[in-house]
Amino acid sequence: MNTNRFLIPVWIIALSLAALTVSTVVQMALGLSAINANSVPAMDMPSAVVAKNSLPNLPLTGIDFAEQFHDFGIIRDNTKSYTGFSFTNTGKEPLLILGAEGSCGCTVPTWPKEPIAPGKSGKIEIAFDPTGKIGEHSKIVTITSNTQPTTTILTIKATIIKSE
């Protein structure tokens, strides 16, 4: 019996809890909770939250991703894979992507640093390095922006096989 199959639900729950924790910290930092965000040391906060705290109050806008999930399918453990997630600013204010963080060092996002005008689109690129991994893997990227909610979760998945 393959024990990896039983670990997948455990990892999904753990990733969901991690995403919820990040979302809660971001909401606290943005003053969306009665708790003062300044009571949390900046070094314990995700870098996107630190960036958000250093900016003045930003007007909120909307973001819509064409897709929030990508399955690479079967890939070899020695080949990086890349994908992009297209989005559109659906609000009336400029959209600022304040940060994007992968759930591990193997998942590296890049995002537009300039504001995205209302009605315009952009793309978040994700590089996935499967080195040292075998089997089914699912990773998340947490996007922080001047939207409500302030975070959006993107998910990638791959079945990794040993290279020959």
C-alpha positions in Angstrom: 0.0 0.0 0.0 1.4 3.4 -1.0 1.6 5.6 2.2 2.1 8.8 0.1 -1.5 8.6 -0.9 -2.5 9.0 2.7 -0.1 11.9 3.3 -1.7 14.1 0.6 -4.8 15.0 2.7 -2.5 15.9 5.6 -0.4 18.2 3.4 -3.5 19.8 1.9 -4.8 20.6 5.5 -1.4 21.9 6.5 -1.1 24.2 3.5 -4.7 25.4 4.1 -3.9 26.2 7.7 -0.7 28.0 6.6 -2.6 30.1 4.0 -5.2 30.9 6.7 -2.5 32.0 9.1 -0.9 34.3 6.4 -4.3 35.7 5.6 -5.0 36.5 9.2 -1.6 38.2 9.7 -2.1 40.3 6.6 -5.6 41.3 7.8 -4.3 42.2 11.2 -1.5 44.3 9.6 -4.0 46.1 7.4 -6.1 47.0 10.5 -9.0 44.7 9.5 -9.0 43.3 13.0 -9.3 44.8 16.4 -5.8 43.6 17.2 -3.0 46.2 16.6 -0.7 45.0 13.8 2.1 46.9 15.4 2.1 44.4 18.3 3.5 41.7 15.9 7.2 42.1 15.3 8.0 42.9 11.6 10.6 40.1 11.5 7.9 37.5 12.1 5.6 38.8 9.4 5.7 37.9 5.7 7.7 40.4 3.6 4.6 41.4 1.8 3.0 42.5 5.1 6.2 44.5 6.0 6.0 46.2 2.6 2.3 46.9 3.1 2.9 48.4 6.6 5.5 50.8 5.1 3.0 52.2 2.6 0.3 54.8 3.3 -3.3 53.6 3.2 -4.0 52.3 -0.3 -7.3 52.5 -2.1 -8.7 49.0 -2.6 -9.4 47.5 -6.1 -10.3 44.2 -7.5 -8.3 41.3 -9.0 -9.5 38.4 -11.2 -7.3 35.5 -12.1 -8.1 33.6 -15.3 -7.0 30.5 -13.4 -5.8 29.9 -9.9 -4.5 26.3 -10.4 -2.0 24.7 -12.7 -1.1 21.0 -13.1 2.3 20.5 -14.7 1.4 16.8 -15.1 4.3 14.3 -15.0 7.7 16.0 -14.9 11.3 14.8 -14.3 13.1 15.7 -11.1 16.0 17.4 -12.9 14.0 19.9 -15.0 12.6 23.2 -13.8 9.0 23.9 -14.9 7.4 27.3 -15.5 3.9 28.6 -15.7 2.1 32.0 -15.6 -1.1 33.1 -14.0 -2.8 36.0 -15.9 -4.9 38.5 -14.0 -7.0 41.6 -14.6 -7.5 44.7 -12.4 -11.3 44.6 -12.1 -11.5 47.7 -9.8 -11.4 51.4 -10.3 -8.0 52.0 -8.6 -4.5 51.0 -9.7 -3.6 47.5 -8.6 -0.4 47.0 -6.6 1.0 43.5 -6.2 2.8 44.0 -2.9 4.3 40.5 -2.7 4.2 36.9 -3.8 5.6 34.1 -1.7 5.9 30.4 -2.5 5.2 27.8 0.1 8.8 26.6 -0.2 12.0 27.6 -1.8 11.3 25.4 -4.8 8.5 27.6 -5.9 9.6 31.1 -6.9 7.2 33.7 -8.2 7.9 36.9 -10.1 5.3 39.6 -10.4 4.9 43.1 -11.9 6.3 45.7 -9.6 4.5 48.6 -11.4 0.9 49.5 -10.8 -1.7 47.8 -13.1 -4.3 50.3 -14.3 -8.0 49.6 -14.0 -9.1 47.2 -16.7 -5.5 46.2 -17.6 -3.9 42.8 -17.2 -0.7 41.4 -15.9 0.9 38.0 -15.2 2.6 36.3 -12.3 5.3 33.9 -13.4 6.1 30.8 -11.3 9.3 28.7 -11.5 9.1 25.3 -9.9 12.3 23.3 -9.2 11.5 19.7 -8.5 15.1 18.7 -7.6 15.1 16.2 -4.7 11.4 15.5 -4.9 9.6 12.4 -6.2 5.8 11.7 -6.3 2.9 14.0 -6.2 3.5 17.5 -5.0 1.2 20.6 -4.5 2.6 24.0 -3.8 0.9 27.4 -3.2 1.9 30.9 -3.9 0.3 33.6 -1.8 -0.3 36.9 -3.6 -0.7 40.1 -1.5 -2.2 43.1 -3.1 -4.4 46.2 -2.4 -7.6 44.1 -2.9 -10.3 42.8 -0.6 -9.4 40.1 0.5 -5.7 41.2 0.5 -4.4 37.7 -0.3 -5.1 35.3 -3.2 -3.8 31.8 -3.3 -2.4 30.2 -6.5 -1.7 26.5 -6.6 0.6 24.4 -8.7 0.7 20.6 -8.8 3.1 18.1 -10.4 3.8 14.4 -10.4 7.6 14.1 -10.2 9.5 11.1 -11.6 13.2 10.2 -11.2 15.3 11.3 -14.2 17.1 8.6 -16.1 
